[in-house]
Amino acid sequence: MISKTLSRAALATALGAALLPLLSGAAVYSNGTKTATFDVTLTIIADCTIAANALNFGSAQGVLATAVNTNTTLSVTCTNTTPYNVGLSAGTGTGSTVASRLLSGTGANTSTVSYTLKQSSGGANWGTTQGTDTVSGTGTGSSQTLTVYGNIPAQATPQPDAYKSTITATVYF
């Protein structure tokens, strides 16, 4: 009699264990498992971006008897360890060269104002020839600020007008 009781108890336990997952809604798999792996990749290429702020010598200049100095900034962001050079064009002023930049008057005004763009205050002229008159650096992956120093030397004052030149800042990498 004891063996029938144990057998029924063992059978009830076994059936309960087998039916419990089915009654609870869980699926049961008994044929083992298999896995697969996959790679997650990213390729970083050497790249740079550049942004520039305006350089304004002011709007209250009268006679250009003394030098007018101001500065602005460029922002260069290059991938980490990427070497770069930043060049500044001659500008759009009529007759401008990198060595002799000019602001042009508007409309029928053909007058110009001489100015320079330097790599440091009183330093070397900033141009476009890599390794000669550009500013070099190495990317860090974060924004790096470069200062552009502008100078209008004392000169004969042209007629009143708004004088302008547009400079193109280029990052070479």
NULUM-573564 format. One line per field, with one value per atom (N, C-alpha, C): residue number from 1; residue in three letters; atom name; y, x, z. Coordinates in nm, 2 decimals. Layout:
<sites>
nr: NUM,...
rest: ALA,...
atom: CA,...
c2: Y,...
c1: X,...
c3: Z,...
</sites>
This chain:
<sites>
nr: 1,1,1,2,2,2,3,3,3,4,4,4,5,5,5,6,6,6,7,7,7,8,8,8,9,9,9,10,10,10,11,11,11,12,12,12,13,13,13,14,14,14,15,15,15,16,16,16,17,17,17,18,18,18,19,19,19,20,20,20,21,21,21,22,22,22,23,23,23,24,24,24,25,25,25,26,26,26,27,27,27,28,28,28,29,29,29,30,30,30,31,31,31,32,32,32,33,33,33,34,34,34,35,35,35,36,36,36,37,37,37,38,38,38,39,39,39,40,40,40,41,41,41,42,42,42,43,43,43,44,44,44,45,45,45,46,46,46,47,47,47,48,48,48,49,49,49,50,50,50,51,51,51,52,52,52,53,53,53,54,54,54,55,55,55,56,56,56,57,57,57,58,58,58,59,59,59,60,60,60,61,61,61,62,62,62,63,63,63,64,64,64,65,65,65,66,66,66,67,67,67,68,68,68,69,69,69,70,70,70,71,71,71,72,72,72,73,73,73,74,74,74,75,75,75,76,76,76,77,77,77,78,78,78,79,79,79,80,80,80,81,81,81,82,82,82,83,83,83,84,84,84,85,85,85,86,86,86,87,87,87,88,88,88,89,89,89,90,90,90,91,91,91,92,92,92,93,93,93,94,94,94,95,95,95,96,96,96,97,97,97,98,98,98,99,99,99,100,100,100,101,101,101,102,102,102,103,103,103,104,104,104,105,105,105,106,106,106,107,107,107,108,108,108,109,109,109,110,110,110,111,111,111,112,112,112,113,113,113,114,114,114,115,115,115,116,116,116,117,117,117,118,118,118,119,119,119,120,120,120,121,121,121,122,122,122,123,123,123,124,124,124,125,125,125,126,126,126,127,127,127,128,128,128,129,129,129,130,130,130,131,131,131,132,132,132,133,133,133,134,134,134,135,135,135,136,136,136,137,137,137,138,138,138,139,139,139,140,140,140,141,141,141,142,142,142,143,143,143,144,144,144,145,145,145,146,146,146,147,147,147,148,148,148,149,149,149,150,150,150,151,151,151,152,152,152,153,153,153,154,154,154,155,155,155,156,156,156,157,157,157,158,158,158,159,159,159,160,160,160,161,161,161,162,162,162,163,163,163,164,164,164,165,165,165,166,166,166,167,167,167,168,168,168,169,169,169,170,170,170,171,171,171,172,172,172,173,173,173
rest: MET,MET,MET,ILE,ILE,ILE,SER,SER,SER,LYS,LYS,LYS,THR,THR,THR,LEU,LEU,LEU,SER,SER,SER,ARG,ARG,ARG,ALA,ALA,ALA,ALA,ALA,ALA,LEU,LEU,LEU,ALA,ALA,ALA,THR,THR,THR,ALA,ALA,ALA,LEU,LEU,LEU,GLY,GLY,GLY,ALA,ALA,ALA,ALA,ALA,ALA,LEU,LEU,LEU,LEU,LEU,LEU,PRO,PRO,PRO,LEU,LEU,LEU,LEU,LEU,LEU,SER,SER,SER,GLY,GLY,GLY,ALA,ALA,ALA,ALA,ALA,ALA,VAL,VAL,VAL,TYR,TYR,TYR,SER,SER,SER,ASN,ASN,ASN,GLY,GLY,GLY,THR,THR,THR,LYS,LYS,LYS,THR,THR,THR,ALA,ALA,ALA,THR,THR,THR,PHE,PHE,PHE,ASP,ASP,ASP,VAL,VAL,VAL,THR,THR,THR,LEU,LEU,LEU,THR,THR,THR,ILE,ILE,ILE,ILE,ILE,ILE,ALA,ALA,ALA,ASP,ASP,ASP,CYS,CYS,CYS,THR,THR,THR,ILE,ILE,ILE,ALA,ALA,ALA,ALA,ALA,ALA,ASN,ASN,ASN,ALA,ALA,ALA,LEU,LEU,LEU,ASN,ASN,ASN,PHE,PHE,PHE,GLY,GLY,GLY,SER,SER,SER,ALA,ALA,ALA,GLN,GLN,GLN,GLY,GLY,GLY,VAL,VAL,VAL,LEU,LEU,LEU,ALA,ALA,ALA,THR,THR,THR,ALA,ALA,ALA,VAL,VAL,VAL,ASN,ASN,ASN,THR,THR,THR,ASN,ASN,ASN,THR,THR,THR,THR,THR,THR,LEU,LEU,LEU,SER,SER,SER,VAL,VAL,VAL,THR,THR,THR,CYS,CYS,CYS,THR,THR,THR,ASN,ASN,ASN,THR,THR,THR,THR,THR,THR,PRO,PRO,PRO,TYR,TYR,TYR,ASN,ASN,ASN,VAL,VAL,VAL,GLY,GLY,GLY,LEU,LEU,LEU,SER,SER,SER,ALA,ALA,ALA,GLY,GLY,GLY,THR,THR,THR,GLY,GLY,GLY,THR,THR,THR,GLY,GLY,GLY,SER,SER,SER,THR,THR,THR,VAL,VAL,VAL,ALA,ALA,ALA,SER,SER,SER,ARG,ARG,ARG,LEU,LEU,LEU,LEU,LEU,LEU,SER,SER,SER,GLY,GLY,GLY,THR,THR,THR,GLY,GLY,GLY,ALA,ALA,ALA,ASN,ASN,ASN,THR,THR,THR,SER,SER,SER,THR,THR,THR,VAL,VAL,VAL,SER,SER,SER,TYR,TYR,TYR,THR,THR,THR,LEU,LEU,LEU,LYS,LYS,LYS,GLN,GLN,GLN,SER,SER,SER,SER,SER,SER,GLY,GLY,GLY,GLY,GLY,GLY,ALA,ALA,ALA,ASN,ASN,ASN,TRP,TRP,TRP,GLY,GLY,GLY,THR,THR,THR,THR,THR,THR,GLN,GLN,GLN,GLY,GLY,GLY,THR,THR,THR,ASP,ASP,ASP,THR,THR,THR,VAL,VAL,VAL,SER,SER,SER,GLY,GLY,GLY,THR,THR,THR,GLY,GLY,GLY,THR,THR,THR,GLY,GLY,GLY,SER,SER,SER,SER,SER,SER,GLN,GLN,GLN,THR,THR,THR,LEU,LEU,LEU,THR,THR,THR,VAL,VAL,VAL,TYR,TYR,TYR,GLY,GLY,GLY,ASN,ASN,ASN,ILE,ILE,ILE,PRO,PRO,PRO,ALA,ALA,ALA,GLN,GLN,GLN,ALA,ALA,ALA,THR,THR,THR,PRO,PRO,PRO,GLN,GLN,GLN,PRO,PRO,PRO,ASP,ASP,ASP,ALA,ALA,ALA,TYR,TYR,TYR,LYS,LYS,LYS,SER,SER,SER,THR,THR,THR,ILE,ILE,ILE,THR,THR,THR,ALA,ALA,ALA,THR,THR,THR,VAL,VAL,VAL,TYR,TYR,TYR,PHE,PHE,PHE
atom: N,CA,C,N,CA,C,N,CA,C,N,CA,C,N,CA,C,N,CA,C,N,CA,C,N,CA,C,N,CA,C,N,CA,C,N,CA,C,N,CA,C,N,CA,C,N,CA,C,N,CA,C,N,CA,C,N,CA,C,N,CA,C,N,CA,C,N,CA,C,N,CA,C,N,CA,C,N,CA,C,N,CA,C,N,CA,C,N,CA,C,N,CA,C,N,CA,C,N,CA,C,N,CA,C,N,CA,C,N,CA,C,N,CA,C,N,CA,C,N,CA,C,N,CA,C,N,CA,C,N,CA,C,N,CA,C,N,CA,C,N,CA,C,N,CA,C,N,CA,C,N,CA,C,N,CA,C,N,CA,C,N,CA,C,N,CA,C,N,CA,C,N,CA,C,N,CA,C,N,CA,C,N,CA,C,N,CA,C,N,CA,C,N,CA,C,N,CA,C,N,CA,C,N,CA,C,N,CA,C,N,CA,C,N,CA,C,N,CA,C,N,CA,C,N,CA,C,N,CA,C,N,CA,C,N,CA,C,N,CA,C,N,CA,C,N,CA,C,N,CA,C,N,CA,C,N,CA,C,N,CA,C,N,CA,C,N,CA,C,N,CA,C,N,CA,C,N,CA,C,N,CA,C,N,CA,C,N,CA,C,N,CA,C,N,CA,C,N,CA,C,N,CA,C,N,CA,C,N,CA,C,N,CA,C,N,CA,C,N,CA,C,N,CA,C,N,CA,C,N,CA,C,N,CA,C,N,CA,C,N,CA,C,N,CA,C,N,CA,C,N,CA,C,N,CA,C,N,CA,C,N,CA,C,N,CA,C,N,CA,C,N,CA,C,N,CA,C,N,CA,C,N,CA,C,N,CA,C,N,CA,C,N,CA,C,N,CA,C,N,CA,C,N,CA,C,N,CA,C,N,CA,C,N,CA,C,N,CA,C,N,CA,C,N,CA,C,N,CA,C,N,CA,C,N,CA,C,N,CA,C,N,CA,C,N,CA,C,N,CA,C,N,CA,C,N,CA,C,N,CA,C,N,CA,C,N,CA,C,N,CA,C,N,CA,C,N,CA,C,N,CA,C,N,CA,C,N,CA,C,N,CA,C,N,CA,C,N,CA,C,N,CA,C,N,CA,C,N,CA,C,N,CA,C,N,CA,C,N,CA,C,N,CA,C,N,CA,C,N,CA,C,N,CA,C,N,CA,C,N,CA,C,N,CA,C,N,CA,C,N,CA,C,N,CA,C,N,CA,C,N,CA,C,N,CA,C,N,CA,C,N,CA,C,N,CA,C,N,CA,C,N,CA,C,N,CA,C,N,CA,C,N,CA,C,N,CA,C,N,CA,C,N,CA,C
c2: -0.12,0.00,0.13,0.12,0.23,0.26,0.16,0.18,0.24,0.20,0.27,0.41,0.45,0.59,0.67,0.61,0.68,0.69,0.59,0.60,0.70,0.71,0.81,0.95,0.97,1.10,1.14,1.04,1.07,1.10,1.03,1.05,1.19,1.23,1.36,1.47,1.46,1.56,1.57,1.46,1.46,1.53,1.49,1.55,1.70,1.74,1.88,1.96,1.91,1.98,1.99,1.89,1.89,1.99,1.99,2.07,2.22,2.25,2.38,2.49,2.47,2.57,2.58,2.48,2.49,2.57,2.54,2.61,2.76,2.80,2.93,3.01,2.95,3.01,3.02,2.97,2.97,2.85,2.87,2.77,2.69,2.57,2.48,2.42,2.44,2.38,2.29,2.18,2.08,2.02,2.09,2.04,2.11,2.19,2.26,2.40,2.47,2.61,2.62,2.72,2.76,2.91,2.96,3.10,3.14,3.27,3.33,3.46,3.50,3.63,3.72,3.85,3.94,4.06,4.12,4.23,4.36,4.46,4.59,4.68,4.75,4.82,4.97,5.05,5.19,5.22,5.29,5.33,5.49,5.54,5.68,5.72,5.82,5.87,6.01,6.04,6.18,6.28,6.37,6.47,6.60,6.71,6.84,6.93,7.01,7.12,7.25,7.36,7.49,7.59,7.68,7.79,7.92,8.03,8.16,8.26,8.35,8.47,8.59,8.69,8.81,8.89,8.96,9.06,9.20,9.27,9.41,9.51,9.60,9.71,9.82,9.81,9.92,10.00,10.08,10.17,10.32,10.35,10.49,10.54,10.48,10.52,10.65,10.75,10.87,10.87,10.96,10.97,10.85,10.78,10.67,10.71,10.80,10.85,10.76,10.67,10.57,10.43,10.33,10.19,10.15,10.07,10.01,9.86,9.81,9.67,9.60,9.48,9.40,9.25,9.16,9.02,8.95,8.83,8.74,8.60,8.50,8.36,8.27,8.17,8.05,7.93,7.84,7.72,7.60,7.52,7.40,7.28,7.18,7.06,6.95,6.87,6.76,6.64,6.52,6.40,6.39,6.32,6.30,6.26,6.32,6.29,6.33,6.40,6.44,6.57,6.58,6.70,6.79,6.92,7.02,7.15,7.22,7.36,7.44,7.57,7.66,7.78,7.80,7.91,8.02,8.14,8.25,8.31,8.32,8.37,8.52,8.57,8.71,8.80,8.74,8.82,8.87,8.92,8.96,9.11,9.18,9.33,9.34,9.44,9.46,9.48,9.39,9.40,9.33,9.26,9.20,9.08,9.08,8.96,8.92,8.80,8.76,8.86,8.91,9.01,9.15,9.18,9.32,9.31,9.29,9.28,9.41,9.42,9.55,9.53,9.63,9.64,9.73,9.70,9.77,9.85,9.97,10.05,9.99,10.05,10.00,10.08,10.03,10.10,10.16,10.29,10.35,10.39,10.37,10.41,10.30,10.34,10.25,10.26,10.34,10.35,10.22,10.20,10.08,10.12,10.03,10.05,9.93,9.95,9.84,9.78,9.65,9.58,9.46,9.40,9.27,9.18,9.05,8.95,8.87,8.86,8.81,8.68,8.60,8.47,8.50,8.61,8.65,8.81,8.87,9.01,9.06,9.13,9.18,9.07,8.95,8.84,8.83,8.70,8.67,8.69,8.72,8.73,8.60,8.59,8.46,8.45,8.34,8.32,8.18,8.13,8.00,7.90,7.93,7.84,7.75,7.62,7.53,7.51,7.52,7.51,7.64,7.74,7.87,7.98,8.00,8.11,8.07,7.94,7.89,7.85,7.83,7.79,7.64,7.57,7.42,7.38,7.26,7.20,7.05,6.99,6.85,6.84,6.77,6.75,6.68,6.71,6.65,6.58,6.60,6.55,6.65,6.76,6.87,7.00,7.10,7.23,7.30,7.35,7.43,7.57,7.67,7.81,7.87,7.93,8.00,8.15,8.24,8.38,8.44,8.52,8.60,8.75,8.80,8.94,9.03,9.13,9.22,9.35,9.42,9.55,9.63,9.76,9.86,9.96,9.96,10.06,10.20,10.30,10.44,10.46,10.53,10.55,10.67,10.71,10.82,10.77,10.86,10.82,10.83,10.73,10.74,10.80,10.82,10.88,10.79,10.85,10.78,10.67,10.55,10.44,10.32,10.22,10.09,10.01,9.97,9.90,9.75,9.66,9.52,9.43,9.32,9.21,9.08,8.97,8.84,8.75,8.69,8.60,8.46,8.37,8.23,8.16,8.10,8.02,7.88,7.82,7.68,7.59,7.48,7.38,7.27,7.25,7.14,7.03,6.91,6.79,6.67
c1: 0.08,0.00,0.09,0.19,0.29,0.34,0.37,0.43,0.33,0.20,0.10,0.08,0.09,0.08,0.20,0.32,0.44,0.43,0.39,0.38,0.28,0.17,0.07,0.12,0.19,0.25,0.35,0.44,0.55,0.49,0.38,0.31,0.25,0.18,0.12,0.22,0.33,0.44,0.49,0.52,0.57,0.48,0.35,0.25,0.23,0.23,0.22,0.33,0.45,0.57,0.57,0.51,0.50,0.39,0.28,0.17,0.18,0.25,0.26,0.30,0.40,0.44,0.32,0.25,0.15,0.03,0.00,-0.11,-0.07,0.05,0.09,0.12,0.11,0.13,0.27,0.37,0.51,0.53,0.61,0.64,0.76,0.76,0.88,0.94,1.07,1.15,1.25,1.26,1.34,1.45,1.47,1.56,1.70,1.72,1.85,1.84,1.95,1.96,2.08,2.07,2.18,2.19,2.31,2.34,2.41,2.41,2.48,2.54,2.65,2.71,2.71,2.72,2.73,2.82,2.89,2.98,2.90,2.93,2.88,3.00,3.00,3.12,3.09,3.20,3.19,3.33,3.34,3.46,3.47,3.57,3.59,3.69,3.65,3.75,3.80,3.91,3.97,3.87,3.83,3.74,3.75,3.72,3.72,3.60,3.56,3.47,3.53,3.48,3.53,3.41,3.41,3.31,3.39,3.33,3.40,3.30,3.35,3.28,3.32,3.24,3.27,3.38,3.46,3.56,3.51,3.48,3.42,3.52,3.57,3.66,3.58,3.45,3.36,3.30,3.20,3.13,3.14,3.23,3.25,3.39,3.45,3.58,3.57,3.66,3.66,3.79,3.88,4.01,4.09,4.16,4.24,4.38,4.40,4.53,4.61,4.54,4.61,4.55,4.63,4.59,4.46,4.39,4.26,4.29,4.28,4.30,4.18,4.15,4.04,4.08,4.00,4.02,3.88,3.89,3.77,3.82,3.73,3.77,3.72,3.79,3.75,3.74,3.65,3.64,3.66,3.76,3.80,3.78,3.71,3.69,3.73,3.84,3.89,3.89,3.88,3.89,4.02,4.02,4.14,4.26,4.37,4.50,4.51,4.41,4.41,4.48,4.60,4.67,4.59,4.59,4.52,4.60,4.56,4.61,4.49,4.49,4.38,4.44,4.37,4.41,4.30,4.34,4.25,4.27,4.17,4.18,4.22,4.25,4.28,4.15,4.04,3.91,3.86,3.74,3.67,3.68,3.76,3.79,3.86,3.81,3.87,4.02,4.10,4.24,4.31,4.24,4.30,4.40,4.50,4.59,4.61,4.66,4.69,4.79,4.88,4.98,4.93,4.82,4.77,4.62,4.55,4.41,4.34,4.23,4.16,4.01,3.95,3.81,3.76,3.65,3.60,3.48,3.46,3.34,3.23,3.11,2.99,2.95,2.86,2.81,2.92,2.91,3.00,3.13,3.14,3.26,3.37,3.47,3.58,3.70,3.68,3.78,3.80,3.92,3.95,4.02,4.02,4.09,4.18,4.31,4.40,4.39,4.40,4.40,4.48,4.51,4.58,4.51,4.54,4.49,4.62,4.64,4.76,4.73,4.83,4.82,4.83,4.89,4.90,4.91,4.89,4.90,5.04,5.04,5.17,5.25,5.19,5.27,5.26,5.28,5.29,5.15,5.16,5.04,4.97,4.84,4.77,4.72,4.77,4.73,4.68,4.71,4.66,4.76,4.89,4.99,5.03,4.99,5.01,5.16,5.19,5.33,5.41,5.35,5.41,5.34,5.21,5.14,5.00,4.99,4.87,4.89,4.79,4.80,4.78,4.87,4.85,4.82,4.76,4.73,4.70,4.66,4.62,4.49,4.40,4.26,4.26,4.16,4.14,4.01,3.93,3.79,3.69,3.75,3.67,3.70,3.62,3.64,3.76,3.84,3.96,3.94,3.97,3.95,4.08,4.08,4.19,4.15,4.24,4.21,4.27,4.20,4.24,4.25,4.37,4.40,4.39,4.30,4.28,4.35,4.40,4.47,4.44,4.39,4.39,4.50,4.60,4.71,4.67,4.74,4.71,4.73,4.64,4.64,4.55,4.57,4.48,4.33,4.25,4.11,4.03,3.96,3.88,3.74,3.66,3.52,3.44,3.35,3.26,3.18,3.17,3.10,3.11,3.04,3.05,3.15,3.26,3.37,3.36,3.38,3.36,3.45,3.49,3.55,3.50,3.49,3.45,3.57,3.61,3.72,3.67,3.73,3.70,3.81,3.76,3.85,3.84,3.95,3.96,4.04,3.99,4.07,4.11,4.24,4.30,4.34,4.30,4.34,4.37
c3: 0.00,0.00,0.00,0.07,0.07,-0.07,-0.14,-0.27,-0.37,-0.36,-0.44,-0.41,-0.28,-0.24,-0.29,-0.28,-0.33,-0.48,-0.55,-0.69,-0.74,-0.67,-0.71,-0.68,-0.57,-0.54,-0.64,-0.67,-0.77,-0.90,-0.94,-1.07,-1.07,-0.96,-0.95,-0.96,-0.89,-0.90,-1.04,-1.10,-1.24,-1.33,-1.32,-1.41,-1.38,-1.26,-1.22,-1.27,-1.26,-1.31,-1.46,-1.53,-1.68,-1.72,-1.65,-1.69,-1.65,-1.54,-1.49,-1.59,-1.67,-1.78,-1.88,-1.91,-2.01,-1.95,-1.82,-1.76,-1.74,-1.72,-1.69,-1.82,-1.94,-2.07,-2.12,-2.04,-2.08,-2.17,-2.28,-2.37,-2.32,-2.34,-2.29,-2.42,-2.42,-2.53,-2.47,-2.53,-2.47,-2.56,-2.68,-2.77,-2.77,-2.66,-2.65,-2.70,-2.71,-2.77,-2.86,-2.95,-3.04,-3.03,-3.05,-3.05,-3.18,-3.21,-3.32,-3.27,-3.32,-3.29,-3.41,-3.39,-3.50,-3.45,-3.55,-3.52,-3.53,-3.44,-3.45,-3.49,-3.60,-3.65,-3.68,-3.68,-3.72,-3.77,-3.88,-3.94,-3.92,-3.85,-3.84,-3.95,-4.03,-4.13,-4.08,-4.14,-4.11,-4.17,-4.08,-4.13,-4.04,-4.10,-4.03,-4.07,-3.98,-4.00,-3.96,-4.02,-3.99,-3.98,-3.89,-3.88,-3.85,-3.90,-3.89,-3.83,-3.76,-3.71,-3.79,-3.80,-3.87,-3.80,-3.88,-3.83,-3.86,-3.76,-3.78,-3.72,-3.81,-3.76,-3.70,-3.70,-3.64,-3.75,-3.70,-3.80,-3.76,-3.67,-3.62,-3.66,-3.76,-3.80,-3.88,-3.85,-3.93,-4.01,-3.98,-4.05,-4.00,-4.10,-4.07,-4.04,-3.94,-3.91,-3.82,-3.75,-3.66,-3.70,-3.66,-3.69,-3.62,-3.68,-3.62,-3.61,-3.49,-3.47,-3.40,-3.45,-3.39,-3.42,-3.36,-3.39,-3.39,-3.44,-3.45,-3.43,-3.43,-3.41,-3.52,-3.54,-3.63,-3.53,-3.57,-3.49,-3.58,-3.54,-3.63,-3.54,-3.60,-3.53,-3.63,-3.59,-3.67,-3.58,-3.65,-3.58,-3.51,-3.40,-3.31,-3.39,-3.38,-3.44,-3.58,-3.64,-3.78,-3.79,-3.86,-3.88,-3.98,-3.96,-4.04,-4.06,-4.16,-4.19,-4.22,-4.17,-4.20,-4.28,-4.39,-4.48,-4.49,-4.51,-4.54,-4.67,-4.75,-4.89,-4.89,-5.01,-5.03,-5.00,-5.02,-5.00,-5.14,-5.13,-5.25,-5.28,-5.20,-5.23,-5.36,-5.44,-5.57,-5.56,-5.64,-5.64,-5.52,-5.44,-5.32,-5.36,-5.28,-5.28,-5.13,-5.11,-4.97,-4.90,-4.98,-4.93,-4.91,-4.99,-4.99,-5.00,-4.89,-4.88,-4.89,-4.95,-4.97,-4.94,-4.87,-4.85,-4.96,-5.03,-5.14,-5.10,-5.16,-5.14,-5.21,-5.20,-5.26,-5.38,-5.46,-5.58,-5.67,-5.70,-5.79,-5.72,-5.59,-5.51,-5.54,-5.61,-5.64,-5.54,-5.43,-5.33,-5.26,-5.20,-5.12,-4.99,-4.89,-4.76,-4.75,-4.72,-4.70,-4.56,-4.55,-4.42,-4.43,-4.31,-4.30,-4.21,-4.23,-4.14,-4.10,-3.96,-3.91,-3.82,-3.81,-3.73,-3.58,-3.55,-3.41,-3.41,-3.30,-3.29,-3.34,-3.45,-3.50,-3.57,-3.59,-3.64,-3.79,-3.84,-3.98,-4.05,-4.17,-4.26,-4.27,-4.27,-4.28,-4.43,-4.49,-4.63,-4.66,-4.78,-4.82,-4.86,-4.85,-4.89,-4.77,-4.78,-4.67,-4.64,-4.51,-4.47,-4.48,-4.54,-4.55,-4.47,-4.50,-4.43,-4.38,-4.36,-4.29,-4.15,-4.07,-3.93,-3.92,-3.86,-3.85,-3.71,-3.70,-3.58,-3.59,-3.48,-3.49,-3.42,-3.48,-3.43,-3.30,-3.21,-3.08,-3.08,-3.18,-3.18,-3.12,-3.06,-3.01,-3.08,-3.06,-3.13,-3.08,-3.17,-3.13,-3.19,-3.11,-3.15,-3.20,-3.32,-3.37,-3.38,-3.34,-3.34,-3.47,-3.54,-3.65,-3.61,-3.63,-3.59,-3.71,-3.71,-3.82,-3.79,-3.89,-3.88,-4.00,-3.98,-4.08,-4.04,-4.13,-4.09,-4.12,-4.06,-4.10,-4.25,-4.31,-4.45,-4.49,-4.61,-4.66,-4.65,-4.60,-4.57,-4.70,-4.75,-4.86,-4.83,-4.92,-4.90,-4.81,-4.74,-4.65,-4.72,-4.67,-4.73,-4.64,-4.67,-4.60,-4.69,-4.64,-4.71,-4.67,-4.76,-4.73,-4.82,-4.76,-4.83,-4.77,-4.84,-4.79,-4.80,-4.69,-4.68,-4.67,-4.74,-4.73,-4.64,-4.53,-4.45,-4.49,-4.51,-4.56,-4.46,-4.43,-4.35,-4.44,-4.45,-4.53,-4.43,-4.47,-4.38,-4.47
</sites>
